[in-house]
Amino acid sequence: MSIFTKFSLKNRAAVIIMVFLVTILGAYSSTRLPMELLPSVDNPMITVSTFGQGMDAETMTEEVTTPLESELKNVTHLDVITSSTSEGFSQIDLMYTSEAEMKEAAREVEKLVNQIQLPQGMMKPIVSQLNTSMIPIAQIAIESDKGFTSNDEKVIDQEIMQQFEDIDGVSSISLYGKSSAELAVTLNADQMKEKKVSAQQVMMSLQSQNASIPAGEISIEGSSNAVRVLGEVEDISQIENISLNQETKLKDIGDVKVEQFYEAESRLNGNPSLILVIMKEANANAVDIGKKLVEKTKEINDQYTEQYDVRVITNTGEDVENAVLGMAKEVGLGAVAATIILLFFLRSFKTTIIAVISIPLSILITLFLLDLSNITLNILTLGGLAVAVGRLVDDSIVVIENIYRRIQGEGMSKEVVISATKEVAGAITSSTLTTIAVFLPIGLISGGIGEFTIPLVLAVVYSILGSLLVALTVVPLMSFVLLKKIKQKETRAPRKYLSILGWSLNHKWIILVASFLIFVGSIFAFAAIPQANVNSEDESYLNVVMSFPADYDPVLAKEKAAELEKQLITEDKVIDTFFRMGTATEDAKYGTAAKGNEATIGMIFEKGKNVKEFIEKLKKDSKKYAPAELEASLFSFGSFGGGSNTELNVTAANQEDLVEAGAIVLAELKKIDGLEKVKSNYEELKKEWVVNVEQEKASKFGLSPNQVGQEVHSYLNKTLAGEMTIEDEKLQAVLKFEKDEYKEENELLDLYVSSPAAGPVRLGEVAAINEEEIKTQIYHKKGKETIKMTAVIVAEDIRAVGNDINKMIAGVELPAGANVELAGATESMQESFMDLFKIMGIAIFIVYLIMVITFGQAKAPFAILFSLPLAAVGGIAGLIVTRTPVDINALIGALMLIGIVVTNAIVLVERVQQNREKGMDTREALLEAGGTRLRPIIMTAVTTIVAMLPLLFGTAEAGSVVSKSLAVVVIGGLTVSTILTLVVVPVVYELLDRLGKRRKKVKKENPELSI
């Protein structure tokens, strides 16, 4: 590595120009890097949503879900296929393996879905594939005291939305809360009976009005001309005058008009409103777009001030800016803290400036390389810089300290600078490579976390490589220029440390046994630390879900939901409340279609609101809304490890065993402490009236069960009758009856079905009604029906609850062939934790391999590895002292420690090896190396620790996922490891050296043993 140092000292002007160039490129890249909250990562899941009005869950499963599953189960790179079917709605989730290219997978699914023939009345299935960049950049409310007519919605759709779409970087806009128009033909059942007209007749007459039929060709004067029969309805009066028979027109039995209706109820602060949900393009600058949207909103509000009130209600760009600037502030504070510590140790402004120069230069190099790598500036990249900032000065500290020490002893010369740098170049290069080797395997973590953390890994790798380059080039050059007037003086040996080290070397087994006991004790302590998931929550946003039983009256449900809405609007420090109830097609685009019996109320609070206290208050008040259940949760930008919900999936060989196994598991699950809201989809049953057609009676009237079913369906539901163009607007025509609610069996049996032979026939003459219970939610996993149980983990220690669930699963007795599997938070967390533990093992092996290559032997690197268990002791102690639960971040911190703590041991052992090469014996080499390397080891450790204090004590902004637990583990591990490494590693080194010498002696005395 001395080639870099020699080049920099020989070509000073070139190095200065390169530093200037790096500064310019880095500063320019910082202005080019798009700012966004999270890196753009595809969710390895595709959702297929299908709506079917008036179909119960079992019919929907049989006619929609099962055919779709059969077609989709063999798609490329599919891992697991699951489905959830409820009344009028089917959702199929396709989970993919890491090999899948999700955009190609989405195209494959869309192609297969379009080939499937679904029953009449089904909407076309909606295929959605989500990405982290699909968090809305902004939500803009449009309010009006007078409400919104269809003309208002046209103005908003064609004029206002267009102005927002023209903003550079906006990818799409969805309009929530808008109505839909339809051509409604409302029939009177009594008049139909009197006129002897059936719904099927009306349907056929309507569908026959629009025609475009090729009729062949004719020849005119030697030329061939095509003939087409064309007939189109142009206005409502034409439809009203459609003849159904010789005496009856459509207007005689019903009304025809264009109606507006809402798929879902939406309100803002209790008033009707329209919400524009705006999405940005992937890798577009969220902050810039957010500012442009605010400006455009003010402009549009002034333009339409007499008609509407237009305002921004959420702006993710502001959250991104706060999160990114918050992390940047922590990087800056870390750099300042590291500078102060260096000044304290070095007691020289010149040497401090030389060492600290690596921080800005390394960051500028990192920004330039991130720009080249098409990585955005987000909380992960800045998080990587925040955790690496203390490490950025480590290499420079080792170099400047060695140069400074050599100058004090030998005087200033170019040869001394080159020699002093070369002396430590191997150590800092080896330590840098080991740190990088630890971070690279993070990309192997499954579940999307690996891909998600790539920006963090690249930020760390680029910055550490940059710091190594600076330490080998800029630091020696600046030392040669600025340290010419350093006076020579003898360096004092650290007597107290050398005394402790000498005693330890004389009492090896005491040190080793004590270290082993401390390590074993820390492992037992780790098992008792609670485990949790990483959650990036914002306390300004709250989501309240109100769920009603499946058989609860929809009208009463809306009234109770409106009651809750009124209460929440009056809550202190509420800025806005969003009410939504029902299922709409725009929700399905994002895979978030809600159940029809659920109301969702989003709340935005002012800063300073104690939201968690409000959630507890809401739980206490929930009884007055019985039988509805309330669930409140903070909005989360990302949850890693699975969130706080857990799931159990029960399968069996047959339906009877499935029900029995489900009941057993549910009862056992309710006994486990730390779980709330334990429920099963089999608990949500609903009464169904089964109309049994008596075949013999029906056949006498010329009726089939299918005909009867279609007629009854048309009485209870809208029936699609094709599209018609009225006044240049294409509308869906629907048939419906004036009365569509029936509360008693006799009311239904008194309906008339039309017989082609006998005219109107009372339903009760050909059918009877039986009452049965049916499922309202049906789950499938891999095409097999599954009972799904859900529970909310309220205990802090997710691992303890998970262990209790695992014990229950292992011990529960189920019917033969029945099986229960864990899913949700506990399964996800266990998978992520196991992945990280495996990667730690891989990282240790890679670190050892790199050290063996750089040291040219296996013995010295093996001694260095003994610093790792000492780091584990410190990391675990830090978690215990700060009462911090173990999460993914804590384990990533432990992974980082593997690369960080070996740095100190490498610097120490590398000096020992140099001393041995000079002819010193092992003990003398260890003592000299300890005295020489004590100060740089302490300095690098303290600067790294102090630089991470802002992460430990700082208040994370919304979306921050580089959390306190990571800082706790690194600080605790590095503190303990540094103290013990200075004693334990030399002890192990000398012990291994003695064992090696003894082995050589035995082989020399007994040559036959070497054969």
N, C-alpha and C positions, 0 to 999 in steps of 0.2 A: 504493500500500500504506500510505501515511501515515494513511489513514482508521482503520486498526486501532490505530495508535499514539495518535492524537488521542483515540479512544474510550477507550482504557485510561487515559490521563492525566486525562481528564475524568470518568470513572466508576470511580474507584479502588475503591469499595466493591463495585460490580458485578463487577469483575475478581477481587477477593479471594474473593467468593462463588463465582464460576465456578471458580477454582482449587481451592477447598475441595470443590466439587461434583465436579470431575474426579477429585480424590483419592479421594473416597468411591466414585464409580462405578467407577474403575479397580481399587480394592482389592476391591470387591464382585465385579467381573467375574473377578478372579484366583481367587476361591474357587469361582466357577461354571464356569470353563473346565475341561472334562474333560481329564485328562492321559492321553495315549497315546503309544506309541513313534513311530508313523508316521501320517500323515494317511490317511484312508480314501479309497483310490483303486481303482477297478475295473481289474482286469487285462483288457486288450482281447482276451481269448481265452476260448473255451468248449471244454471237453473232453468228448467222448462216449466212455465206456468200456463195453466189452461182454465178458462172460465166456462161454466155451463149452468145457466140459470134453471132453477127448479129441480135439480138432480140431487138426490140424497147421496151420502158418502159412499154407500155400498154400490149403488148404480154407477156413480162417477168412477169408482175404482175399477169396476168390471168393464165399462165401456170406454174409458179414457186412459186411466193410469196404467192398467195392465198392458194394453196394446202398445202404449208408448214405451214402457219398460222393456217389452219384448224386442222392440226395434232398436233401442238404445243400449242394451246390455253388452253389445259386442263392439262398441266404438273403440277406437285406438287409444291405448295407454290409460284405459279406465281402471281405477283402483276399486272404488265402491260406488254402488248406485243405491240411493235411498229415496223414498217418496212419502209424502204426507197428503192425504186426501180428506177433504171435508165437504160440507154441503156446497155444491156449485163451484168447487175450486180444487184443482189438483196441482201439486208442486213436486217435481222430480229434481233431485240434486245429484249431479254426477261429479264425484271426486276423482281427480286425476293423479297419476304418478308424476314424479319430478321430470320425467323424460318428455312430457307433453308440451307442445307449443300451443298455448291456449287460444290464440286467434284462429289457428288452423282447426283446432278442436271445435271451436264455436261454429265455424263454417260447416264442418262435418255434421254436427248435431242439427243445424238448421236445414241442411239438405235432407236428412233422414226424417225430420219432423214434417217437412212439407210433403213427403211421400205418403204419409199415413192418412187414411180416410177415417175421420171421426164422425160421430153421430150428428144428425142435423140439429142446428141450434147452438153448436159449440163455436166459441170464438177460436180464431187461429191461435195455436200455442205461441207464447212469447218466450224467446230464448234470450237469456241474459248471462253475461260473463263479466264479473266485477274486477275492478282494479283499485289500488289504493289512491290513485289520482282521481277517482270518481267521488271523492268527498266534495260536496258542492262548494264552489268558491264563494257563492253569495246566495241569499234569499231576499227577494224584493217583494214587498207587499203593495198591492194596489187596492185601495179602499174607496168606497163610495157610499154616501148617506142614503142614496136612492136604490141601492142594490145594482145588479148588473143584468141588462137585457142581452139578447143574442147579438144585437148590433154593437153593444159595448164590447162584448167578447171578440167580435170581428175586428174592432179598432185595436184592441190590445194585441190580438194575434198578428194582425197584418202590419200594424204601424209601430207600436211600442216595442214588441218583442224583436222586430226587425232592427231597430236602432241598437238594441243590446247585442244582437247577433253580429252586427257589423264591427264590434270591438275586436281588435286583433288579440288572439289567444283564447277567445270564447269558443268552445266546441259545440255545445248544445244547450238548449233551454227547454225546460218542461213547465207547462202551465198547470198548476194544481188548483182545484176548486172550481174549474169551469164546468158548465153544463154541457149536455149533449142534446141534440135535437133529433126527433124522430117523427115520422108520419104515423100517428096513432089512430087506429080504427077501433073505436070502443063499441062493442056489441051489447045489445039488450037481449038477454036469454029468453024472456017472455015473448018478445016480438018475433024472435027467430022461431020459437015453437009454434006461434000462431001462423007464421008465413011458411012454415015447414022448410026452413033453410038451415043447413048445417055449417059449422065453422069451416069444414073442409071445402065446401062449395065457395065460401067467401075467399078462402085462401087461393083456390085454383083460379077464381075470377080475377083476383088482384094480380097474380103472377102472369096471367095471360095478356095483361094490358100492354106491357112493354115487350115489343118483339122486334127482332132484327134477324130475319131468316133468309138465307140464300135460296132462291127458287129456281135456279138453273140458268140457261143461256138462250138467247134468241138471235136470229140473224136478220139484220136490217141493211138492205142495199149492199149485201156482200160483206158486211162487217159483223163480227160477233160481239154481242153485248150481254153483260151479266145482269140478272134480275134479282132484286132483293126486296122482300116484303118488310116494310118498316112501320111501326106504330109506337108512339110514345105518349105517356101521360104528361101534361104540362101544368095543370092546376088542380086544386082540390075539387072543384065542381065536377070535373070529368070523373073523378073517382067516386064521388057521391052518387053519380047517375049511372054507375055500372049496373047492368041488369043481371040479377041473380036467377030469376025465372020470368015467366010472362007477366006476372003482376007485381013483382018486387024488385025495387032498386036498393042499392046499398044504404042510401040515406033513410030508408024505411025501417031499417033494423039497427041502426047505429049512427054514431057521430064520427066525422073525419076531421082531424085538425092536426096542425104541427104543434108538438109539445116539447118543452124543455124539461129535462130531468137531470138529477145529480146521482152519479154512481156512488159517491161517498159524500157525507156531510163534512164541510170544512168551514171553520170560522177562525177569525183572528180577533182576540180580545172580546169574544162574544158576538161579533158582527160578521156578516158575510163578507168575504174578501177573496181575492185571487192572489196566488203566490207564484212568483217566477223563481224556479230553482235553476241556477246557472252553473254549468260545469265548464271547467277550463280544459284546454288541450294538455296532453301529457308533456311534462318538462317545460311548460310555459311558466312565466314568472308570476306566482300567485299574488305577490305584493303589488306589482305594477297593475295587474288586471283588477285587483280589488280597488285600487285608487281610481282607475278609469271608470269602474262601475259606479262608484260614489259620485263622481263628477257628472256622468251621464244621467244618473237618477235625478240629481238636482235640476239638470237641464230639462228632462222630460216632465218633472213635476211642475216647473214653471210653464211649460208648453201646454199642459192639460190641467192647469190649476182649477178651472171652473168645473171640470168633470170628475177628476179623480185626485186622490192623495197618494202619491207614489213615494215610497221611502225604503231604505235598506234596513232590514231587520237583523240579518246576520251577515257578517263579512269575514270569511275564513282568512282572507288576506291579512287582516289586522292580527288575527291569532298567529298566523305564520310569522309575521314581522316580530311580534312580541316574543315568540318562542326562539326564533333565530337570533334576535338581538340579545335575548336572555342568555343563550348559550355562548354567544360571542363575548358577552360581558364576563362570563365565567372563565373563558379562555384568557381574556385580558387580565382579569384579577389573578389568575394562576401565574401568568407571566410576570406580573408585578411582584407577587409574593416570592417567586423563585429568584428574582433579581435582588430583593432585599436580603434573602438568606445568603446568596452568593457574596454580597457586599459585606455581610457580617463575618463570613468565614475568610474571605480573601483580604479584606481590609484594604482594598485598593480599587479605585474607580476604574483604572485602566484594565486591570485583569477582569473585573466584573463586566465591563463593556465587551471585552473580547469574548468572554464565555456566553454572555446573554445574546450576542449578535446572532447566534444560531436559532433563537426562537423566531424572530420576524423573518429571517431568510428561509427557514424550513417551512414556515406557514405559507410564504409567498410561492415557494417551489410547489407545495401541496396544492394550492389554489390553481396554479398553472396546469399541473398534471390532472387534477379533477376535471378541469375544463376540457382537456384533450380526451379524457375518458368518458365525456358526456354524462358526468355525475352532477346532480343539482346540489345547491347549497341548502341542506335541510338539517333537521335536528340530529340525524344520524352522523352526517359528515362533521358537523360542529361538535357533536358529542365525542367523536373520535379524536378531534383536536384537543378537546377539553381534558380527556384522559391521558393524552400523549404529551401535553405541554410541559409537564415536569420532566419527562424523559428526554425532551429535545435538547436540554443542556447537559445531559449526563456525559455524552462523548466529549463535548467541548470542555467540561470540567476536568475530566481525566487528562486530556491533552494539555490544557493550560496549566494545570497544577503540576504536571510532570516537567513541562518546559520551565515554569517558574522556579521549581525546586532545583533543576539542573543549572539554571542561570545563576542562582544564588551560590551554588557550589563551584561552578566552572567558569562563570562569566558568559557574556553574550557573544555568540557567533552563529553564522549560518549552519555550521556543522552541528552545533549543540542543539539548535531548534529541530533540524532534520533527525538527529539521533534520538532526541527526547520524544518526538512524535512517533518515530518508528518503534520505539520501546513499548508503546501502548497501542499502536495501530492494530496489532493482531487481536488484542483483548477487546477493543471497542468494536472491531469488525465482527468478531465472534459473537459478542453480546447483542449487536444489532441484528445479525442473522438469526439468532435464537429467538429474539422478540418477534421478528417477522414470521418465523416458522410457526410460532404459537398462534398468531392471528389468522393465517391463511386457512387452516382447517375449519374455522368457524363457518365457512361457506358450505361445509358438509352437513350442517344441522338440518334436519328435515322439518316439514310442517310450514315452510315458507319463511321461518326465522333466518335460515341461512342466506337466502336471496335478499331478504329484507335488510340484513346487517352488512351486506357487501360495501355500501358507502362508508360505514364506520371503519371496516377493515382497511379499505383503500386509503382513507384519510390517515389512519395510524401508520400504515406501511410507507406511504409517500413521505410523510413528515419525518419518520425515523431515518429513512434512507437519505433524505435531505440533510438531516442533522449530522449524519456520518460524513457526508460529502463536505459539509461546512467545517467539521472538526478536523478533517485531513487537509484542507486547503486554506480556507479563510483564517481560521484560528492561528495556524503557524505563521502566516504572513503578517497578521496584525500583531502577533507577539514579537516578531522580528523588528517591526517598525516602532511599536510603542513601548517595548520593555528594555530598550538599550541602556537606560540609566539605572537599572536595578543594581543595588549594592550586593556584593558577595558577603554571605554570612553562613555560619554553620547551622544546619537544620537540627532542631531539638527532637530527640526521639520521645515518643509518648510512653513515659515510664510506667504509668499505672496500667495502661492496656497491656504492655509487654509483660508486666508482672503477672497479670491475670492469665495471659496466654501461656506464659511459662509454666504456671501452676497447672493449668488445664492439660498441657502436653505431658506433664508428669503424673496426672491422675485421669488418664483417658477414660477408664471404665466408669468412673463416677459421672463424668460429663455425658458419655454415651447412654448410660442407663437412665440418668435423669432426663435427658432429651427424649428417649424412647417412651418413658412413662408420661411425660407431658404430651407427647404426640398421641399416644393411645387414649389418654384422658380427653383430649380435644375431639377425637373421633366419636367417643361416647357422648360428649356434650353436643356434637353436631346432630346426632340422631334425635336430640330433644328439642332442637330449634324448630319453631313453626315454619312451614313452607307456604308460599303464596305465589300468586301470579302477578306479572307486571301489568299494571293498568295505568293508562295515560288519560286521566279524567280532568274535566274542566268543571269547576263548581259553579260556573255561571249558567250552565245548561242542565235542565232536569227533564226527564221523560217519565210521565205518569201513565200507566196502562190500567184500564178498568175492564175486567173480564167478567162476563155474565155466563151462567150455566147455559148449556146448549138448548134447553127447552124453555128458556125464559122468554116472555113476551117481548118482541122487538120494540114495540111502541113504548112500553114501560122502561125498557133498557135505555132508549134515547132520552126519556125524561130524567132518569137517574143520572145519566152521564151529563146532561145539561145542568143538573143541580150541582154536581161536582165542579163543573167548569166555572159556574158562578162563584163558588167558594174560592177557587184557586185564583181567579181574576182579582179578588180583593186582598190577596196575601200581600204582606209588607214587602217592599223592594222588588216587586215584579215589574219588569219592563213590558214583556209581551207574553201572551199565551196563545198556542196554536191548538185548535180542537180538530180532530179527524175521527170519523166513525164510518166503517164500511170498507168495502174492497173496491179499488179502482184499478183500471188497466195500467195507469201510469206507475203505480206502486210495483207492479209485477216486473217492470223494466229493470228494477234494481233488486229484484228477488225479495221484496219486503212486503208483499201483500198481506194485509192483516185479516183476521177472522171477522165475519160479519157481526159477531157478538162482542167485539172489543172496541173500546174507545181509547184513543191515544191523545194525551194532552202534553204538548211540549211547553216548557217554561224557560224564559230567559230572565235572570236576576241581575240586579246591580252588584258591583263588586262589594264585598264585605258581608253579604248575606250568609248566615250560618245555615247552609243548605242541608247538611247532615242532621242538624237538629230539627229542621222542618220535615225531613223524611220520617224521623221517629214520631213526630206529632201526627203526620198523615197516617202512619200505621195504627196509632191509637184511635184515630177518628174513623177508621175504615169500617167498623162494625155498623155504623148507621147507614152504610150503603149496601148492607147484606141483601140478597145473596151474592152480590158482586164482590170480586176480589181486587184489591188495589196493589200495584207494585210500582215503586218509584226507584229510578236509577239515574246516576249522573251520566251525562253523555261522555263517551270514551272515544278518543281518536284512534286507539289501538289497544287491544288486549292480547298479551303474548303469554301463552300457556293455557288459554282456554276460558278465562273469565271465572265467574263464581258459580256457574250452573253445572250440575252433574247429571248424567243420563245413564240409565240402565236399559238395555234392550233384551227382551225375553223372547225366545223362539221355541217352537216345539214341533213334534211330528204331525199333530193334528189339532183341530180347533179346540176340542175338549181339554186336551192336555195344556194347550196354550193358555186358556182361561184359568185353569187351576194353578199353573206355574206362576202366572201373573199375580194372582191373589196372594200366593205364598210370599213372593219376593216383595210385593208392596207392603205387606204386614211387617216383614223383617226390616225393610228400609225405614219405616216410620219409627222404629225403636232406636235408631242411631242418633246420638246426640250431635248437635251442630248442623242439623238439616232442618229446613223449613219448607213449607209449600210442597210437600211430597204428594205427587199425584200421578195418575195413570190415565192414558187415553181411554181405557176401558171403563173408567168411572163416569165418563161423559156420554151417557146414553140418552136417547131421545125417543119419545113415543111416535109410532108411525101407524097411520091408518092404511091397512092393506085392503085394496079393493079386489076381491076375488070374483072373477067373472065365471058364472056358471055356463059352461060350454053349450049344454043342450038348450037352455032357455035362450041364450044369445043367438044360436044358430037358427031358431025359429023366426027370429026377426031379421035374419040375414046379416048378423053382426059377428065380427071376430074380436077376440081379446085385444088385438092390436088396434082396431078401430076404436074400441071403447077407451083404451089407454090414451090415444091421441086426443080424443074429445075431452076427456077429464083433464088432461094436461093443459089443453087450451083454455079451460075454465079457470085454472089456478095460476097460469103463467102467461107472460107475453109470448107470442109465437111469431117468429121472424117470417116475413112474407116477401122478402126480396127488397131491392133498392129502387127508388123512384126519384126523378128529378122534378122538384117543385120550385118554380121561379128561380131557375138556374142553380139551385142548391140540391145536391144529391143527398137523399135521406133514406134511412132504413125504415121500411114499412113494418109495423107490428100490429098483430091482432090481440085484443084483450077484452075482457068482459067487465061490465060496470061493477059487478060484485066479484071480488077475488079473495074474500076472507070468509071461511066457514068454521064455526066453532062447535057445531054438533054434527053427529053422524047423519042424522035425518036430513039436514040441510044439503049435504052432499048427495045423499041417495035420491033427493027430490029433483036433482038435475036431469035434464033430458039429453039423450044422445040420439043422433039422427040415423035412422035405419033407411037404407036405400029401398027396402021393400015395404016397411010399415010406417015410415015417417018418424016423428019424434017418439022416442021410447024412454020412459022413466028409468033412470039408472038402477033404482031399487028392484025393478022387475027382472033384471038380468045379472045382478051382482049383489054381494053382501060385503060388509066391512068388518074386518078383524083388527084388533089393536095389538101391536107388538112393539118391542123395544129394539132400536137399531143403534149401531155405532155412529157417532158424529165425527170421529177422527180415526182414520185407518193408516197405519204406518207399514211400509215395506222396507226391508233391507236385502239387497241382492235379489229382489223379486219375491221374497218370502215374507208373509205377514208377520209383523213383530209388535209386541206390546211395548210401548215406549213409556218409561217412567222418568219423571223429571223431579229435581229438588234443587233448592237454593242453599249453597253452603254459607252459613252465617258465622261459623267459627273462623278465627284468625288462622288456625293451623289447618290448611287444606290437606297436608300430608296425613295428619292424624285421622281426619275424616275419611280420606281415601283408604287408609289402612283398615279402618273399621268396616268400610264397604267391601274391601277385598276379603276380609275374614268372613263376612256374611256370605259372600258369593261362594267362597270355598267350602263353607259348612252347611249351606242350605240344602235340604233334601227336596228334589224336584221329580216329577214324573219322568219315566224313562224317555230319553230322546230330547228332553227339554234342556235349554241352555240359557245362561244369562251372561251378558257382556257389559263391561264398564265403558262409558263414553263420556264426553263433556270435559269439564275442567280437570278432573282428577286424571283421566286417561291422557289428555293432552299434556298436562304438566309432567306426568311420569315419563312420557315419550321424550319430551324436550330435555328433561333432566338426564335420562339415560344417554341420549345423544351427546350431551355435553360431557358426561363422565367418560364416554368412549373417546371423545375428541381430546380430552385431557391426557388420556393414556397415549394416544397417537402423538400428541404434542410433545410429551416427555421423551418419547422414543426419537422424534425428529431432532429435538434439542440435543439429546445425547449424541446422535449421529453427527450433527454439525460440529459439536465440540471435539469429538474423536477425530474428525477430518482436520479441524484447525489446529489441534494440539499434537496430532500425529501419534497418539496413543490412547488407550482406553482407561488407564488407571486414574489420571488426574481429572478427566471429565466425570468419572464415577464418584470421586470425592465431592465435586461441585454439586452433583445431584442431591446430596444430603441437605442442601439449603432449601429444597422444596417442601419436605415435611415440616420444617420450621416455619415456612410461610403459611402453611395450612393452619398451624397452631395460632398464629397471629390473626389470620382472617376469621377463624371461628371465634376467637376471643373478642374481636371487634363486633361481630354480630351479637354476641351474648351481652356485652357491655352496653351497646346502644339499643338493645331489644329490637333488632331489625330482623324480620323474617327472611328466610332464604327464598330468593326468586331467581328467574333466569339471569337477571343482571348481576346478582351476587355470584353466580357460577361463571359468568363471563369475566367478572373481576378475578375470580380464582384462576381462570385460564390465562388471563393477562399476567398474573403473578408468576406463572411458570417462566415467562420470558423476562420479566423485570428482575426477579430476585437472583437469578443466576448471573446477572450482569456483575453484581458486586463480587460474587465468588469467582467469576472468570478473571476479573481485574486482579484479585488477590493471588489466585493460583498461577496465573500467567507470569506474575512477578517471581513467584517461587521457582517456576521452571527456568526462568532466565538466570536466577541465582544459582540453581543447580548446574546449569551449563557453564557458569563461571568457576565451578569447582567447590562451591560451598556444600557442606553436608546438609542433610534434611532439616535438622533442628535450626541451624544457623540461617538457612534459606527462609524458613517459615517466620522466624522472628524478625528478620530484616524486611521481608515482604509485608508483614503485619504492620511494622512501624512506618514503612514508606507509603503503603496504600490506605492506611487508616483514614487520613483526611479526605482524599477523593471519594472513598466509599461512603463516609458519613455525609459529605456534601451532596453527592448524587441522590442518596436516599432521602435526606431532609428536603431538598428542592422538589423532588417528585411528590413527597407527602404534602408539603405546603401548597404546591400547585394544585392539588386535588381538594384542598379544603373548601374552595367555593362550591364544588359539587356536593360536598358533605353538608354544608350549612346553608347553601343557597335555596331559595324557594323556586321550585321548577315552574316554568310557564306551562300553559296549556299545550299538551302534546309532547312534553318532554318524556323520553323513555330511557335516557341515561340517568339512572336514579341514584339515590343515596346509598342503596345497598352495594352498588359497584364500588363507590368511593370507600365505604366502610371496610370492605374486604381488602382492597388494595392498600389502604393506609395501615390497617391492622397487620396484614401479612408482611408488608415491607418493613414496618417498625420492628416487629419481633424477629423477622428473618435477618435483618441487618445486625441486630445485637448478637444473636446467637451464631450467625454465619462466621463472624470474626473469631469465634472460639471453636465451634463444632467442626467446620470444614478443615481447619489446620489439624485438628485432632484426628479426623478420619484420614486425611492425607498422610500423616505420619504413620498411622496404623497400617494403612495399605502398603506404604513403602516398606515398613518392617516385614510385613507378611511376604512381600515380593522378594526381599533380600533373603529371608529365611528359606523361601522355596528354592531360590537359586543355589543357596548353600547346600541344601539337601540334595539337589540334583548333581552338584559338583562332587559331593562326598559319595553319592550313589548313582554313578552314570547310567546304570541299568534302568533307573526310574524314568529317565528321559526318553527311553525307546518307546 
